[in-house]
Amino acid sequence: MKEKEETRLLQLKEKENELREKGFKFICGIDEAGRGPLAGPVVVASVIMPADSMIEGVNDSKKISEKKREELYEKIIKEAISYGVAIIGQDEIDEVNILNATKKGLTISLQELAQKPDLILVDALNHIDTLGIPYDSIIKGDAKCYSIAAASIIAKVTRDRIMREWDKIYPEYGFEKHKGYGTASHIKAIREFGLCPIHRKTFTKHFI
């Protein structure tokens, strides 16, 4: 590993290392993918990484190419002490709103963990049900914290794979390309073909 990358990873792990020095052993990072799109689910991932984990390239998933995210995903889930994923579909998002759907996904993803964390680090969410486990909400945590960045990659890759599968069923919308986000081509397709079953009605009412 190059010295520059090692330095970057050590900076990304600074908070977790400080917390481990205070006695926290199983630190769980949590992040989501898909709060903004017009279609498809929101995916929330929780992950506990080993204290000595230094996977080259781990970063905020938005800063990594799709191909690189896929590679990192495999390395992260192989190395993780435990990870959990929750998928909350478009119907529930319409019913309870995206914030509440994301919060529900967070709790479910925690329940999926085989190892109970003793501290949770989450990307910019508050008033959440962490099953009684203490948590710290960090703004832009996926760019500041190693375990949140790892969770962001798990969530993003999981969601991208789901959207690629939906693209096979509804190819006219281009889900493989934009993953349901409100690009010009996606909005044009909505106006041309109407909504399909995976569109979020509360997100798309302005386009039809």
RODO-2510 file (C-alpha; in nm, 4 decimals, decimal comma):
residues 208
     n   res          X          Y          Z
     1     m     0,0000     0,0000     0,0000
     2     k     0,1313     0,3433    -0,0917
     3     e     0,2178     0,5775     0,1937
     4     k    -0,0400     0,8370     0,0802
     5     e    -0,3228     0,5815     0,0851
     6     e    -0,2113     0,4436     0,4209
     7     t    -0,2141     0,7972     0,5659
     8     r    -0,5641     0,8587     0,4247
     9     l    -0,6994     0,5364     0,5753
    10     l    -0,5417     0,6108     0,9136
    11     q    -0,7121     0,9531     0,9093
    12     l    -1,0420     0,7826     0,8183
    13     k    -0,9961     0,5482     1,1151
    14     e    -0,8911     0,8184     1,3622
    15     k    -1,2269     0,8441     1,5416
    16     e    -1,2702     0,4677     1,5685
    17     n    -0,9171     0,4250     1,7007
    18     e    -0,9827     0,6911     1,9662
    19     l    -1,3030     0,5122     2,0656
    20     r    -1,1233     0,1773     2,0905
    21     e    -0,8715     0,3361     2,3257
    22     k    -1,1714     0,4268     2,5455
    23     g    -1,2733     0,0608     2,5583
    24     f    -1,5234     0,0242     2,2745
    25     k    -1,4519    -0,3029     2,0937
    26     f    -1,7314    -0,3673     1,8447
    27     i    -1,7919    -0,0386     1,6634
    28     c    -2,0669    -0,0492     1,4024
    29     g    -2,0844     0,1885     1,1071
    30     i    -2,4236     0,2493     0,9446
    31     d    -2,5138     0,4216     0,6182
    32     e    -2,7850     0,4143     0,3548
    33     a    -2,8207     0,4367    -0,0221
    34     g    -3,1245     0,5565    -0,2088
    35     r    -3,2881     0,8347    -0,0097
    36     g    -3,3092     1,0610    -0,3149
    37     p    -3,4151     0,8474    -0,6143
    38     l    -3,7564     0,8543    -0,7795
    39     a    -3,7725     0,4737    -0,7933
    40     g    -3,6685     0,1634    -0,6038
    41     p    -3,5870     0,0938    -0,2400
    42     v    -3,3753     0,2606     0,0215
    43     v    -3,1050     0,0240     0,1470
    44     v    -2,9439     0,0534     0,4913
    45     a    -2,6266    -0,1344     0,5859
    46     s    -2,4630    -0,1919     0,9247
    47     v    -2,1089    -0,3263     0,9480
    48     i    -1,8552    -0,4038     1,2204
    49     m    -1,5002    -0,4097     1,0847
    50     p    -1,1971    -0,5551     1,2656
    51     a    -0,9797    -0,3041     1,4515
    52     d    -0,6854    -0,3718     1,2181
    53     s    -0,8867    -0,3494     0,8942
    54     m    -0,7145    -0,1352     0,6287
    55     i    -0,8838    -0,2131     0,2977
    56     e    -0,7196    -0,0041     0,0275
    57     g    -0,9682     0,2260    -0,1456
    58     v    -1,2429     0,2307     0,1190
    59     n    -1,4070     0,5727     0,1047
    60     d    -1,7445     0,7423     0,0741
    61     s    -1,9201     0,5274    -0,1889
    62     k    -2,0107     0,8377    -0,3919
    63     k    -1,6398     0,9019    -0,4517
    64     i    -1,5729     0,5542    -0,5969
    65     s    -1,6497     0,4145    -0,9412
    66     e    -1,9151     0,1441    -0,9761
    67     k    -1,6550    -0,1150    -1,0721
    68     k    -1,4327    -0,0276    -0,7744
    69     r    -1,7299    -0,0382    -0,5365
    70     e    -1,8081    -0,3934    -0,6479
    71     e    -1,4477    -0,4989    -0,5749
    72     l    -1,4485    -0,3283    -0,2352
    73     y    -1,7870    -0,4774    -0,1456
    74     e    -1,6470    -0,8314    -0,1765
    75     k    -1,3440    -0,7428     0,0365
    76     i    -1,5528    -0,5706     0,3036
    77     i    -1,8074    -0,8500     0,3535
    78     k    -1,5245    -1,1066     0,3598
    79     e    -1,3316    -0,9152     0,6250
    80     a    -1,6243    -0,7862     0,8333
    81     i    -1,6842    -0,9257     1,1808
    82     s    -2,0544    -0,8920     1,1002
    83     y    -2,2805    -0,6996     0,8663
    84     g    -2,6529    -0,6550     0,8171
    85     v    -2,8608    -0,5129     0,5322
    86     a    -3,2199    -0,3865     0,5227
    87     i    -3,4175    -0,3122     0,2068
    88     i    -3,7251    -0,0900     0,2406
    89     g    -3,9336    -0,0821    -0,0766
    90     q    -4,1012     0,2039    -0,2590
    91     d    -4,4523     0,1260    -0,1266
    92     e    -4,3403     0,1637     0,2336
    93     i    -4,1431     0,4778     0,1462
    94     d    -4,4662     0,6261     0,0042
    95     e    -4,6577     0,5184     0,3128
    96     v    -4,4291     0,6392     0,5928
    97     n    -4,1966     0,8872     0,4073
    98     i    -3,8312     0,8391     0,3187
    99     l    -3,6878     0,9522     0,6537
   100     n    -3,9002     0,7097     0,8549
   101     a    -3,8325     0,4324     0,6035
   102     t    -3,4586     0,4927     0,6414
   103     k    -3,4844     0,4881     1,0205
   104     k    -3,6787     0,1604     1,0077
   105     g    -3,4127     0,0141     0,7774
   106     l    -3,1424     0,1155     1,0244
   107     t    -3,3099    -0,0778     1,3067
   108     i    -3,3657    -0,3849     1,0877
   109     s    -3,0035    -0,3810     0,9656
   110     l    -2,8876    -0,3798     1,3292
   111     q    -3,1097    -0,6785     1,4043
   112     e    -2,9359    -0,8636     1,1199
   113     l    -2,5951    -0,8394     1,2891
   114     a    -2,4612    -1,1636     1,4369
   115     q    -2,2366    -0,9621     1,6726
   116     k    -2,4000    -0,6988     1,8931
   117     p    -2,2122    -0,3650     1,8720
   118     d    -2,1192    -0,1689     2,1816
   119     l    -2,1252     0,1597     1,9885
   120     i    -2,2838     0,2775     1,6643
   121     l    -2,1531     0,5469     1,4307
   122     v    -2,4199     0,6626     1,1860
   123     d    -2,4171     0,9071     0,8973
   124     a    -2,6285     1,2097     0,9920
   125     l    -2,9368     1,0449     1,1446
   126     n    -3,0897     1,1267     1,4812
   127     h    -3,3910     1,0122     1,6867
   128     i    -3,3341     0,6516     1,5816
   129     d    -3,4059     0,3139     1,7390
   130     t    -3,0651     0,1538     1,7927
   131     l    -3,2016    -0,1230     2,0168
   132     g    -3,0592     0,0490     2,3242
   133     i    -2,7044     0,0671     2,1852
   134     p    -2,5376     0,4096     2,2234
   135     y    -2,4756     0,5962     1,9008
   136     d    -2,2996     0,8988     1,7588
   137     s    -2,4433     1,0760     1,4547
   138     i    -2,1714     1,2189     1,2304
   139     i    -2,2485     1,4672     0,9518
   140     k    -2,0838     1,3457     0,6289
   141     g    -1,9750     1,0406     0,8273
   142     d    -1,9203     0,8357     0,5112
   143     a    -1,6316     1,0678     0,4245
   144     k    -1,4943     1,0902     0,7807
   145     c    -1,5229     0,7434     0,9294
   146     y    -1,3921     0,4079     0,8029
   147     s    -1,6775     0,1866     0,9199
   148     i    -1,9456     0,4262     0,7904
   149     a    -1,7635     0,4383     0,4561
   150     a    -1,7599     0,0571     0,4488
   151     a    -2,1340     0,0538     0,5245
   152     s    -2,1955     0,3073     0,2480
   153     i    -2,0283     0,0731    -0,0021
   154     i    -2,2354    -0,2281     0,1104
   155     a    -2,5577    -0,0248     0,0877
   156     k    -2,4749     0,1287    -0,2501
   157     v    -2,3651    -0,1960    -0,4166
   158     t    -2,6680    -0,3818    -0,2810
   159     r    -2,9033    -0,1157    -0,4144
   160     d    -2,7275    -0,0870    -0,7519
   161     r    -2,7603    -0,4626    -0,8011
   162     i    -3,1325    -0,4427    -0,7243
   163     m    -3,1792    -0,1599    -0,9752
   164     r    -2,9896    -0,3511    -1,2447
   165     e    -3,2352    -0,6375    -1,1976
   166     w    -3,5308    -0,3994    -1,2262
   167     d    -3,3786    -0,2642    -1,5476
   168     k    -3,4255    -0,6077    -1,7046
   169     i    -3,7988    -0,5909    -1,6289
   170     y    -3,8495    -0,2224    -1,7143
   171     p    -3,5710    -0,1416    -1,9643
   172     e    -3,7483     0,1645    -2,1047
   173     y    -3,6611     0,3692    -1,7936
   174     g    -3,2831     0,3149    -1,7976
   175     f    -3,2550     0,2028    -1,4337
   176     e    -2,9206     0,0329    -1,4960
   177     k    -2,7700     0,3671    -1,5917
   178     h    -2,9180     0,6121    -1,3369
   179     k    -3,0337     0,3658    -1,0646
   180     g    -3,3649     0,5475    -1,0289
   181     y    -3,2293     0,8966    -0,9653
   182     g    -3,4069     1,1917    -1,1259
   183     t    -3,1899     1,2410    -1,4306
   184     a    -3,3235     1,4193    -1,7383
   185     s    -3,3474     1,0895    -1,9282
   186     h    -3,5377     0,9261    -1,6408
   187     i    -3,7886     1,2119    -1,6122
   188     k    -3,8344     1,2046    -1,9903
   189     a    -3,9087     0,8296    -1,9720
   190     i    -4,1640     0,8837    -1,6935
   191     r    -4,3429     1,1441    -1,9057
   192     e    -4,3361     0,9128    -2,2054
   193     f    -4,4255     0,5789    -2,0429
   194     g    -4,5894     0,6827    -1,7141
   195     l    -4,4980     0,5241    -1,3821
   196     c    -4,3993     0,1622    -1,3325
   197     p    -4,4599    -0,0357    -1,0097
   198     i    -4,1221     0,0526    -0,8543
   199     h    -4,1653     0,4299    -0,8845
   200     r    -4,2189     0,6207    -0,5619
   201     k    -4,5501     0,7962    -0,6122
   202     t    -4,4749     1,0648    -0,3545
   203     f    -4,1511     1,1484    -0,5404
   204     t    -4,2905     1,1489    -0,8960
   205     k    -4,6258     1,3286    -0,8737
   206     h    -4,4728     1,6439    -1,0294
   207     f    -4,3655     1,4567    -1,3433
   208     i    -4,6962     1,3022    -1,4553
***
